[in-house]
Amino acid sequence: MLRTVKPKNARSKRVLDARAPKEVEGPRTAVFVKGTHTGEVLNNVMKELMALKRPNAISFSKKNAIHPFDDNTDSLQSVEFWAGKNDASMFVFGHSTKKRPDGLTFIRLYHGRVFDMIEVGVDKFDSMTDFKTPKATPGHKPLMHFASDLFDSHPRFMQLKSMLLDLFNSEAIDSICLPGIEHVISVSLSPTPASLNTANSAPDGARDTTKPEELPKVHIRTFTVKLLASGTRIPRVELTPMGPFLDLSLRRFREADPEMLKQAMKRPKVTKQDVEKGLGQKKKNMEVDEMGDLRGRIHLGKQDLSKLQTRKMKGLKPGMDQEDGDSEEEEEEPRRKKNKTR
Amino acid sequence: MDVSDILASHAAKFQATTVEKDIHLDADPGCLAVSDLNPIDEESYNLNLEEHLQTLARDGTQVLINALFSLPTTSSPDGPLAQLPPPVFQLPRAKPLPKPKPPTKWELFAKAKGIQKKRKEKRVWDEEKQEWVNRWGKGGKNKQVEDQWITEVPHNAEVNFDPRKEARDERKVRIAKNEKQQQQNLARQANPRETRKREIERDLVQTRISTASMGRFDKQLEGEKKPHGIKRKFNPTEENAEDERKASLALLSKIESDAKKMRKDPQREDNIVNVRKAIRHASKGKGALAMAGKSDGKGNKRKGKR
């Protein structure tokens, strides 16, 4: 942890306030770090993951000799230090060795300490530039799609799902602009091997020890979403490949400390009043205009137009159609008088 | 008339938006995610991987889009905004939950008495200047008497009466009082463990310099650090006799006084309203008994008036 400082001026106070814990958290900032050696593939993978993560991404340009899974080094201390300096709570660390080529490590932090880590190897990579298709606007929120039963049952894949969701969609939002949905990130697995099938499953603890080679591969695909008319309110979805396309295999991992997990999963208490008001729901018929004034709309019911007083004309009088033209002059006199007396 | 042909051609133009799967897809519109728990079909996976993945993703996205488009919407200049429900999938937090701020003595009192918080505007209307001025701060209303070019002096004022200084001193006293209350609040809210730790550290530093050589020729313990942030302060050799006398007398009275021994125990937090004071105030200094008698008397009076 960095030393806690008391702000000396308003600007630094604002910065510290922005970094202070909040009840509802914003998106996680991810730092992309390169290890001592990263090949061309890994460089491009990190560049494109960063393009998807923008604007909440920070890139470290220099190489850093850290080994997150090696307990003998103080790599995790470095990670924690960078996290404090950058107010980031997620790291994507790329490192390529002969033993583990093209390794990508996702590191998540809680309260400035390393929470959990997962390492994947990049087996195949297709860049965004390989597809001559339109790309999503940076900063737009992606949809996430996870396909396999293992994402709900196998601890390693549950961790991966949580990690990827946290990387791309960690911010809890209360509304989304429907035309702003532009791309989807699909995470899918290769067919579940027989050793992992639920039919002959071992208890969860034993499944955790399956060798990484036996685990199915992970396919990450990104597509842009095209919404077509379907004749109903709900549009028909068509996808076009956008890139990057990644084929990953799971490697080393570190699970979250149970005590830390318990702390991290705590939710703010929601007061009964907030629930009644409707959490995050817009108040109906109330809006703040450009001048900052609160304006309301009230419903008045249907107007009865039959009682509406329009311009008074002789011809429109109720008894007019029965009477003759002779009586017109007599009638006009008293009315004029009336007008004068008003 | 047979319209089946027209209907069929119409249906062909628009493709279906429903997705049929063995296990129902689980959309979580709160975090814009959908999970497909169906086992992966090995045949299509081996046949054409990319096509298989794209159809899988399309079906999942369709389910999520169905869920998103059926949510209640509000309009905005950029298009309809779907109101999302809270997310179902729970992600770990990045930072712990914020701790609630401990209440100040005034807040406790106001709560006990049911006093509502009133928000003061930062600016007030100045009748003379005919404009809005700050209540405090630069050109503030609270400095009006100090800043105005002419000030009325009361008849019985002393010769060297300075109305500006008087107003300024009054303001400074108010500020000092507020600061003192702030400090007291902080002290009340402080963790007793932390306070004790700081006290012990201070005592330790004091004992280390309380030898004949002021700690200079003491044996250094292993791992002992030099005390931090201590500076020696030398008073000037020549000093005003008056000041010296004052300082010495202050020191003497401090040694002689029993202030520390006589200090009362701090008031307990549970009875934030001073009952004795409240009774005195309500009965206008006559006491609780008088109050009981008075209420009877009041009742009689009212009857008389009617």
Boltz contact constraints between the chains, C-beta under 6 A:
constraints:
  - contact:
      token1: [A, 21]
      token2: [B, 95]
      max_distance: 6.0
  - contact:
      token1: [A, 21]
      token2: [B, 96]
      max_distance: 6.0
  - contact:
      token1: [A, 21]
      token2: [B, 98]
      max_distance: 6.0
  - contact:
      token1: [A, 25]
      token2: [B, 94]
      max_distance: 6.0
  - contact:
      token1: [A, 28]
      token2: [B, 94]
      max_distance: 6.0
  - contact:
      token1: [A, 89]
      token2: [B, 94]
      max_distance: 6.0
  - contact:
      token1: [A, 111]
      token2: [B, 95]
      max_distance: 6.0
  - contact:
      token1: [A, 111]
      token2: [B, 96]
      max_distance: 6.0
  - contact:
      token1: [A, 143]
      token2: [B, 32]
      max_distance: 6.0
  - contact:
      token1: [A, 143]
      token2: [B, 64]
      max_distance: 6.0
  - contact:
      token1: [A, 144]
      token2: [B, 33]
      max_distance: 6.0
  - contact:
      token1: [A, 145]
      token2: [B, 34]
      max_distance: 6.0
  - contact:
      token1: [A, 145]
      token2: [B, 57]
      max_distance: 6.0
  - contact:
      token1: [A, 145]
      token2: [B, 60]
      max_distance: 6.0
  - contact:
      token1: [A, 146]
      token2: [B, 35]
      max_distance: 6.0
  - contact:
      token1: [A, 147]
      token2: [B, 36]
      max_distance: 6.0
  - contact:
      token1: [A, 147]
      token2: [B, 56]
      max_distance: 6.0
  - contact:
      token1: [A, 148]
      token2: [B, 40]
      max_distance: 6.0
  - contact:
      token1: [A, 149]
      token2: [B, 37]
      max_distance: 6.0
  - contact:
      token1: [A, 149]
      token2: [B, 39]
      max_distance: 6.0
  - contact:
      token1: [A, 151]
      token2: [B, 35]
      max_distance: 6.0
  - contact:
      token1: [A, 152]
      token2: [B, 37]
      max_distance: 6.0
  - contact:
      token1: [A, 166]
      token2: [B, 91]
      max_distance: 6.0
  - contact:
      token1: [A, 169]
      token2: [B, 31]
      max_distance: 6.0
  - contact:
      token1: [A, 169]
      token2: [B, 32]
      max_distance: 6.0
  - contact:
      token1: [A, 170]
      token2: [B, 91]
      max_distance: 6.0
  - contact:
      token1: [A, 172]
      token2: [B, 87]
      max_distance: 6.0
  - contact:
      token1: [A, 174]
      token2: [B, 84]
      max_distance: 6.0
  - contact:
      token1: [A, 175]
      token2: [B, 81]
      max_distance: 6.0
  - contact:
      token1: [A, 175]
      token2: [B, 83]
      max_distance: 6.0
  - contact:
      token1: [A, 175]
      token2: [B, 84]
      max_distance: 6.0
  - contact:
      token1: [A, 176]
      token2: [B, 82]
      max_distance: 6.0
  - contact:
      token1: [A, 177]
      token2: [B, 78]
      max_distance: 6.0
  - contact:
      token1: [A, 177]
      token2: [B, 79]
      max_distance: 6.0
  - contact:
      token1: [A, 177]
      token2: [B, 81]
      max_distance: 6.0
  - contact:
      token1: [A, 178]
      token2: [B, 80]
      max_distance: 6.0
  - contact:
      token1: [A, 178]
      token2: [B, 82]
      max_distance: 6.0
  - contact:
      token1: [A, 179]
      token2: [B, 79]
      max_distance: 6.0
  - contact:
      token1: [A, 184]
      token2: [B, 61]
      max_distance: 6.0
  - contact:
      token1: [A, 186]
      token2: [B, 57]
      max_distance: 6.0
  - contact:
      token1: [A, 188]
      token2: [B, 53]
      max_distance: 6.0
  - contact:
      token1: [A, 188]
      token2: [B, 56]
      max_distance: 6.0
  - contact:
      token1: [A, 191]
      token2: [B, 40]
      max_distance: 6.0
  - contact:
      token1: [A, 191]
      token2: [B, 42]
      max_distance: 6.0
  - contact:
      token1: [A, 191]
      token2: [B, 45]
      max_distance: 6.0
  - contact:
      token1: [A, 192]
      token2: [B, 39]
      max_distance: 6.0
  - contact:
      token1: [A, 219]
      token2: [B, 53]
      max_distance: 6.0
  - contact:
      token1: [A, 221]
      token2: [B, 53]
      max_distance: 6.0
  - contact:
      token1: [A, 223]
      token2: [B, 57]
      max_distance: 6.0
  - contact:
      token1: [A, 230]
      token2: [B, 14]
      max_distance: 6.0
  - contact:
      token1: [A, 230]
      token2: [B, 17]
      max_distance: 6.0
  - contact:
      token1: [A, 231]
      token2: [B, 14]
      max_distance: 6.0
  - contact:
      token1: [A, 234]
      token2: [B, 17]
      max_distance: 6.0
  - contact:
      token1: [A, 234]
      token2: [B, 66]
      max_distance: 6.0
  - contact:
      token1: [A, 234]
      token2: [B, 69]
      max_distance: 6.0
  - contact:
      token1: [A, 236]
      token2: [B, 15]
      max_distance: 6.0
  - contact:
      token1: [A, 236]
      token2: [B, 17]
      max_distance: 6.0
  - contact:
      token1: [A, 237]
      token2: [B, 61]
      max_distance: 6.0
  - contact:
      token1: [A, 237]
      token2: [B, 62]
      max_distance: 6.0
  - contact:
      token1: [A, 237]
      token2: [B, 65]
      max_distance: 6.0
  - contact:
      token1: [A, 239]
      token2: [B, 54]
      max_distance: 6.0
  - contact:
      token1: [A, 239]
      token2: [B, 57]
      max_distance: 6.0
  - contact:
      token1: [A, 239]
      token2: [B, 58]
      max_distance: 6.0
  - contact:
      token1: [A, 264]
      token2: [B, 92]
      max_distance: 6.0
  - contact:
      token1: [A, 264]
      token2: [B, 93]
      max_distance: 6.0
  - contact:
      token1: [A, 265]
      token2: [B, 92]
      max_distance: 6.0
  - contact:
      token1: [A, 266]
      token2: [B, 97]
      max_distance: 6.0
  - contact:
      token1: [A, 268]
      token2: [B, 97]
      max_distance: 6.0
  - contact:
      token1: [A, 281]
      token2: [B, 83]
      max_distance: 6.0
  - contact:
      token1: [A, 282]
      token2: [B, 74]
      max_distance: 6.0
